[in-house]
């Protein structure tokens, strides 16, 4: 079943209600930055939702492996790996909170705006790249 960015990743709308929402990228600094929202979620007595959006499918970028590369290569797994790493980091920082994560093939701003409507707090960081590179990478 396809889910929209607002459904909380569990099939129903509003699953982020009163949770701390953090948008993550794949850089080391972005993954370390998950620690602050994890601590904040613990202080608030709520859970943490980790989200990552990637723009490649809407741009028609091939997600599968290259015919010249390994069969398990390609971009398809990378967004979920980013989320899994961020969730693990959050659980290490605050093992006593509920941490959920999900990635979407969508424009990051759209995912964050939709999911933020029911979140207690939204945490985002800087991409740390120039405007042109940021435009290309989303």
C-alpha atoms as an extended CHARMM CRD file, in Angstrom:
* protein
*
       138  EXT
         1         1  UNK       CA              0.0000000000        0.0000000000        0.0000000000  PROA      1               0.0000000000
         2         2  UNK       CA              1.4140000000        3.3970000000       -0.9820000000  PROA      2               0.0000000000
         3         3  UNK       CA              1.5550000000        5.9300000000        1.8060000000  PROA      3               0.0000000000
         4         4  UNK       CA              1.6880000000        9.6840000000        1.7010000000  PROA      4               0.0000000000
         5         5  UNK       CA              4.2630000000       11.7370000000        3.5980000000  PROA      5               0.0000000000
         6         6  UNK       CA              1.6030000000       12.6680000000        6.1540000000  PROA      6               0.0000000000
         7         7  UNK       CA              0.5310000000        9.2010000000        7.1800000000  PROA      7               0.0000000000
         8         8  UNK       CA              3.2300000000        8.5880000000        9.7550000000  PROA      8               0.0000000000
         9         9  UNK       CA              4.5670000000        5.5370000000        7.9650000000  PROA      9               0.0000000000
        10        10  UNK       CA              2.1270000000        3.2460000000        9.7140000000  PROA      10              0.0000000000
        11        11  UNK       CA             -0.8860000000        3.5590000000        7.4830000000  PROA      11              0.0000000000
        12        12  UNK       CA             -2.8100000000        6.1880000000        9.4620000000  PROA      12              0.0000000000
        13        13  UNK       CA             -2.6850000000        9.9640000000        9.5320000000  PROA      13              0.0000000000
        14        14  UNK       CA             -1.4160000000       11.8060000000       12.5630000000  PROA      14              0.0000000000
        15        15  UNK       CA              1.1100000000        9.2360000000       13.8020000000  PROA      15              0.0000000000
        16        16  UNK       CA              3.6240000000       12.0430000000       14.4340000000  PROA      16              0.0000000000
        17        17  UNK       CA              1.2540000000       13.8370000000       16.7910000000  PROA      17              0.0000000000
        18        18  UNK       CA              3.1910000000       15.1480000000       19.7440000000  PROA      18              0.0000000000
        19        19  UNK       CA              6.4270000000       13.5380000000       18.5130000000  PROA      19              0.0000000000
        20        20  UNK       CA              9.6540000000       15.3230000000       17.7440000000  PROA      20              0.0000000000
        21        21  UNK       CA             10.2550000000       15.2480000000       13.9850000000  PROA      21              0.0000000000
        22        22  UNK       CA             13.7630000000       15.4200000000       12.5570000000  PROA      22              0.0000000000
        23        23  UNK       CA             14.7310000000       15.6210000000        8.9030000000  PROA      23              0.0000000000
        24        24  UNK       CA             18.0540000000       13.9760000000        8.1130000000  PROA      24              0.0000000000
        25        25  UNK       CA             20.5000000000       13.8950000000        5.2450000000  PROA      25              0.0000000000
        26        26  UNK       CA             23.3710000000       11.5330000000        4.7180000000  PROA      26              0.0000000000
        27        27  UNK       CA             26.3160000000       13.5980000000        5.9470000000  PROA      27              0.0000000000
        28        28  UNK       CA             28.1960000000       12.6850000000        9.1270000000  PROA      28              0.0000000000
        29        29  UNK       CA             27.2420000000       16.0010000000       10.7310000000  PROA      29              0.0000000000
        30        30  UNK       CA             23.5580000000       15.4710000000        9.9080000000  PROA      30              0.0000000000
        31        31  UNK       CA             23.6310000000       12.0380000000       11.4830000000  PROA      31              0.0000000000
        32        32  UNK       CA             25.3440000000       13.3780000000       14.6130000000  PROA      32              0.0000000000
        33        33  UNK       CA             22.7280000000       16.1350000000       14.7250000000  PROA      33              0.0000000000
        34        34  UNK       CA             20.0460000000       13.5000000000       15.4280000000  PROA      34              0.0000000000
        35        35  UNK       CA             21.3420000000       13.3460000000       18.9950000000  PROA      35              0.0000000000
        36        36  UNK       CA             19.8350000000       16.7180000000       20.0250000000  PROA      36              0.0000000000
        37        37  UNK       CA             16.2700000000       15.8980000000       18.8950000000  PROA      37              0.0000000000
        38        38  UNK       CA             16.5690000000       12.4600000000       20.5350000000  PROA      38              0.0000000000
        39        39  UNK       CA             17.4650000000       14.1230000000       23.8470000000  PROA      39              0.0000000000
        40        40  UNK       CA             14.6490000000       16.6420000000       23.3650000000  PROA      40              0.0000000000
        41        41  UNK       CA             12.1450000000       13.8380000000       22.7510000000  PROA      41              0.0000000000
        42        42  UNK       CA             13.2960000000       12.1720000000       25.9790000000  PROA      42              0.0000000000
        43        43  UNK       CA             12.8900000000       15.4650000000       27.8970000000  PROA      43              0.0000000000
        44        44  UNK       CA              9.3910000000       15.9090000000       26.4640000000  PROA      44              0.0000000000
        45        45  UNK       CA              8.4480000000       12.3040000000       27.1920000000  PROA      45              0.0000000000
        46        46  UNK       CA              7.5810000000       11.6400000000       23.5540000000  PROA      46              0.0000000000
        47        47  UNK       CA              8.8800000000        9.6780000000       20.5940000000  PROA      47              0.0000000000
        48        48  UNK       CA             11.0980000000       10.7050000000       17.7220000000  PROA      48              0.0000000000
        49        49  UNK       CA             10.2640000000       10.4670000000       14.0140000000  PROA      49              0.0000000000
        50        50  UNK       CA             13.2490000000       10.4660000000       11.6550000000  PROA      50              0.0000000000
        51        51  UNK       CA             12.4840000000       11.3350000000        8.0270000000  PROA      51              0.0000000000
        52        52  UNK       CA             14.5380000000       11.5490000000        4.8620000000  PROA      52              0.0000000000
        53        53  UNK       CA             13.2250000000       12.6380000000        1.4730000000  PROA      53              0.0000000000
        54        54  UNK       CA             15.0210000000       12.1000000000       -1.7990000000  PROA      54              0.0000000000
        55        55  UNK       CA             14.1660000000       13.7650000000       -5.0600000000  PROA      55              0.0000000000
        56        56  UNK       CA             15.7120000000       11.2900000000       -7.5070000000  PROA      56              0.0000000000
        57        57  UNK       CA             12.5330000000        9.4300000000       -8.6000000000  PROA      57              0.0000000000
        58        58  UNK       CA             10.5940000000       12.5900000000       -9.5430000000  PROA      58              0.0000000000
        59        59  UNK       CA             13.6280000000       13.5920000000      -11.6300000000  PROA      59              0.0000000000
        60        60  UNK       CA             13.5230000000       10.1900000000      -13.3620000000  PROA      60              0.0000000000
        61        61  UNK       CA             16.9970000000        9.2010000000      -12.1150000000  PROA      61              0.0000000000
        62        62  UNK       CA             17.4770000000        5.4260000000      -12.4210000000  PROA      62              0.0000000000
        63        63  UNK       CA             17.5150000000        3.8360000000       -8.9680000000  PROA      63              0.0000000000
        64        64  UNK       CA             18.6530000000        0.3430000000       -9.8930000000  PROA      64              0.0000000000
        65        65  UNK       CA             22.1770000000       -0.9400000000      -10.3270000000  PROA      65              0.0000000000
        66        66  UNK       CA             24.3000000000        0.0270000000      -13.2960000000  PROA      66              0.0000000000
        67        67  UNK       CA             24.8090000000       -2.6970000000      -15.8850000000  PROA      67              0.0000000000
        68        68  UNK       CA             28.5280000000       -2.1530000000      -15.2650000000  PROA      68              0.0000000000
        69        69  UNK       CA             28.3970000000       -2.2710000000      -11.4640000000  PROA      69              0.0000000000
        70        70  UNK       CA             27.5740000000       -4.7950000000       -8.7640000000  PROA      70              0.0000000000
        71        71  UNK       CA             24.0260000000       -6.2120000000       -8.7680000000  PROA      71              0.0000000000
        72        72  UNK       CA             23.3210000000       -4.7810000000       -5.3130000000  PROA      72              0.0000000000
        73        73  UNK       CA             24.4570000000       -1.2720000000       -6.3180000000  PROA      73              0.0000000000
        74        74  UNK       CA             22.3440000000        1.6900000000       -7.3010000000  PROA      74              0.0000000000
        75        75  UNK       CA             20.5140000000        4.4400000000       -5.4440000000  PROA      75              0.0000000000
        76        76  UNK       CA             17.4610000000        2.4650000000       -4.2990000000  PROA      76              0.0000000000
        77        77  UNK       CA             18.8830000000        1.3990000000       -0.9050000000  PROA      77              0.0000000000
        78        78  UNK       CA             20.7810000000        4.5740000000       -0.0260000000  PROA      78              0.0000000000
        79        79  UNK       CA             17.8370000000        6.5930000000        1.4200000000  PROA      79              0.0000000000
        80        80  UNK       CA             16.8010000000        3.7400000000        3.7200000000  PROA      80              0.0000000000
        81        81  UNK       CA             20.4090000000        3.2840000000        4.8360000000  PROA      81              0.0000000000
        82        82  UNK       CA             20.4840000000        6.9790000000        5.8080000000  PROA      82              0.0000000000
        83        83  UNK       CA             17.3140000000        6.5820000000        7.8700000000  PROA      83              0.0000000000
        84        84  UNK       CA             18.4970000000        3.3330000000        9.4790000000  PROA      84              0.0000000000
        85        85  UNK       CA             21.7980000000        4.9400000000       10.5030000000  PROA      85              0.0000000000
        86        86  UNK       CA             20.0320000000        8.0040000000       11.9410000000  PROA      86              0.0000000000
        87        87  UNK       CA             17.5200000000        5.8400000000       13.8530000000  PROA      87              0.0000000000
        88        88  UNK       CA             20.3830000000        3.7720000000       15.3120000000  PROA      88              0.0000000000
        89        89  UNK       CA             22.1680000000        6.9710000000       16.3690000000  PROA      89              0.0000000000
        90        90  UNK       CA             19.0010000000        8.2830000000       18.0390000000  PROA      90              0.0000000000
        91        91  UNK       CA             18.4490000000        4.9710000000       19.8510000000  PROA      91              0.0000000000
        92        92  UNK       CA             22.0350000000        5.0330000000       21.1130000000  PROA      92              0.0000000000
        93        93  UNK       CA             21.5340000000        8.5760000000       22.4020000000  PROA      93              0.0000000000
        94        94  UNK       CA             18.1200000000        7.9690000000       24.0040000000  PROA      94              0.0000000000
        95        95  UNK       CA             17.4500000000        4.2220000000       24.2570000000  PROA      95              0.0000000000
        96        96  UNK       CA             14.3340000000        4.7720000000       26.3620000000  PROA      96              0.0000000000
        97        97  UNK       CA             12.2910000000        6.5840000000       23.6640000000  PROA      97              0.0000000000
        98        98  UNK       CA             10.3390000000        5.2500000000       20.6950000000  PROA      98              0.0000000000
        99        99  UNK       CA             12.2140000000        6.0520000000       17.4790000000  PROA      99              0.0000000000
       100       100  UNK       CA             10.6620000000        5.4920000000       14.0570000000  PROA      100             0.0000000000
       101       101  UNK       CA             12.1370000000        6.3090000000       10.6580000000  PROA      101             0.0000000000
       102       102  UNK       CA             11.0120000000        6.4860000000        7.0610000000  PROA      102             0.0000000000
       103       103  UNK       CA             12.2260000000        7.7570000000        3.6900000000  PROA      103             0.0000000000
       104       104  UNK       CA             10.1270000000        9.1090000000        0.8230000000  PROA      104             0.0000000000
       105       105  UNK       CA             10.7400000000        9.6980000000       -2.8640000000  PROA      105             0.0000000000
       106       106  UNK       CA              9.5810000000       13.3000000000       -2.6710000000  PROA      106             0.0000000000
       107       107  UNK       CA             10.7900000000       16.8740000000       -2.3370000000  PROA      107             0.0000000000
       108       108  UNK       CA             12.2180000000       17.2600000000        1.1950000000  PROA      108             0.0000000000
       109       109  UNK       CA             10.3180000000       20.4750000000        1.9380000000  PROA      109             0.0000000000
       110       110  UNK       CA              7.0240000000       18.8010000000        1.0140000000  PROA      110             0.0000000000
       111       111  UNK       CA              7.6450000000       15.8780000000        3.3550000000  PROA      111             0.0000000000
       112       112  UNK       CA              8.6940000000       18.0980000000        6.2520000000  PROA      112             0.0000000000
       113       113  UNK       CA              5.7930000000       20.5200000000        5.7670000000  PROA      113             0.0000000000
       114       114  UNK       CA              3.2500000000       17.7140000000        5.6290000000  PROA      114             0.0000000000
       115       115  UNK       CA              4.6530000000       15.7860000000        8.5690000000  PROA      115             0.0000000000
       116       116  UNK       CA              5.2030000000       18.9000000000       10.7000000000  PROA      116             0.0000000000
       117       117  UNK       CA              1.4920000000       19.6520000000       10.9350000000  PROA      117             0.0000000000
       118       118  UNK       CA              1.0660000000       17.1830000000       13.7800000000  PROA      118             0.0000000000
       119       119  UNK       CA              4.5790000000       17.1710000000       15.2850000000  PROA      119             0.0000000000
       120       120  UNK       CA              5.3670000000       18.7120000000       18.6560000000  PROA      120             0.0000000000
       121       121  UNK       CA              8.6710000000       20.0700000000       17.3410000000  PROA      121             0.0000000000
       122       122  UNK       CA             10.4950000000       20.0010000000       13.9990000000  PROA      122             0.0000000000
       123       123  UNK       CA             14.2970000000       19.9110000000       13.8420000000  PROA      123             0.0000000000
       124       124  UNK       CA             16.2630000000       20.4830000000       10.6390000000  PROA      124             0.0000000000
       125       125  UNK       CA             19.8460000000       21.4520000000        9.9590000000  PROA      125             0.0000000000
       126       126  UNK       CA             21.9190000000       23.0400000000        7.2680000000  PROA      126             0.0000000000
       127       127  UNK       CA             22.7860000000       21.0460000000        4.1740000000  PROA      127             0.0000000000
       128       128  UNK       CA             26.2800000000       22.4570000000        4.2990000000  PROA      128             0.0000000000
       129       129  UNK       CA             26.5930000000       22.7960000000        0.5210000000  PROA      129             0.0000000000
       130       130  UNK       CA             26.4220000000       25.6340000000       -1.9300000000  PROA      130             0.0000000000
       131       131  UNK       CA             23.1840000000       26.6760000000       -3.5760000000  PROA      131             0.0000000000
       132       132  UNK       CA             23.9720000000       25.0850000000       -6.9610000000  PROA      132             0.0000000000
       133       133  UNK       CA             24.9990000000       21.7150000000       -5.4770000000  PROA      133             0.0000000000
       134       134  UNK       CA             22.0030000000       21.8370000000       -3.1630000000  PROA      134             0.0000000000
       135       135  UNK       CA             19.7140000000       22.4090000000       -6.1190000000  PROA      135             0.0000000000
       136       136  UNK       CA             21.1710000000       19.4270000000       -7.9600000000  PROA      136             0.0000000000
       137       137  UNK       CA             21.0670000000       17.0860000000       -4.9590000000  PROA      137             0.0000000000
       138       138  UNK       CA             17.7880000000       18.2590000000       -3.4690000000  PROA      138             0.0000000000
